[in-house]
Amino acid sequence: MTTKVAIIGSGNIGTDLLIKVLRLSEDLEIAAMAGIDPASDGLARARRLKVATTHEGVEGLVALDEFADVDIVFDATSAGAHRHHDEVLRPLGRALVDLTPAALGPYVVPPVNGRAHLGAPNVNMVTCGGQATIPVVAAVAAVTPVHYGEIVASIASRSAGPGTRANIDEFTETTSSAIERVGGAARGKAIIVLNPAEPPLIMRDTVHCLVSECDTAAVEASVEEMVGRVQAYVPGYRLKQKVQFDRVGGDDPLRTLAPGGGEALRVSVFLEVEGAAHYLPAYAGNLDIMTSAALRTAERMAAHRATEVAPR
């Protein structure tokens, strides 16, 4: 039996989610899509695919007859709008999968803590940079304590829509927090770069972890194993080169973040994320990894709700 879902947001992310649910999921069935622009391509595409639509936002969504059977709602709008959507939907008993950086619910990164919050009324998918890099931080932290984790996410400017641009501050704050709370770093920092190059470049991510002396072979193996776990639902996710290790000492300011200011190692991991091009271009791996992570999370939540939640 499939679980019916709805999508709020008819932009690039919402439309890519629509296509992924229809093409890839055997457990989810798309019942409705809501937007606020009646002329959006996403709503037009949904109508062509025989999906119920409304251009009156969340209020229009809950007024649709099809909404009565919806159990899970994806929010692909903005951090500010998500707070209102949560206020409307939470009392109605619908679970929310939040693709904005609002972070009202617990952070979820599928290969790290994907089964930890299946019963939560609202889960947060962090950010595209978080989904790409936090698994790596967690992989290093599984072998040795990470004193400091820093990530740099470089995405094509053309793949950064108005929601992403409006939420830059929330992106850095949410990702930094999740590096600590999900990735396991004692301190986290996130940087996003909008690359204006033409033709657009594929998403690139750099992860730096400061650690004490450790088994470098074990760290490398842990990172490679984690990359394989992400590739299970994001095939275009890959290492650009072998994991790098270099000693931090002397006057390097990072040394002050190591316990006692002693000798430390910098673990550097370089990643590339190519999108599956279901709806978005292949260079938009930043958007593809978000929708893929959200789909994986919703499928797990649906299975949990089927066994734990009584029918309404």
Secondary structure, 3 states (H helix, E strand, C coil): CCEEEEEECCCHHHHHHHHHHHHHCCCEEEEEEECCCCCCHHHHHHHHCCCEEECCHHHHHHHCHHHHHEEEEEECCCHHHHHHHHHHHHHHCCEEEECCCCCCCCECCHHHHCCCCCCCCEEECCCHHHHHHHHHHHHHHCCCCEEEEEEEEEEEHHHCCHHHHHCHHHHHHHHHHHHHHCCCECCEEEEEEEECCCCCCCEEEEEEEEECCCCHHHHHHHHHHHHHHHHCCCCCEEECCCCEEEEECCCCHHHHHCHHHCCEEEEEEEEEECCCCCCCCCCCHHHHHHHHHHHHHHHHHHHHHHHHCCCC
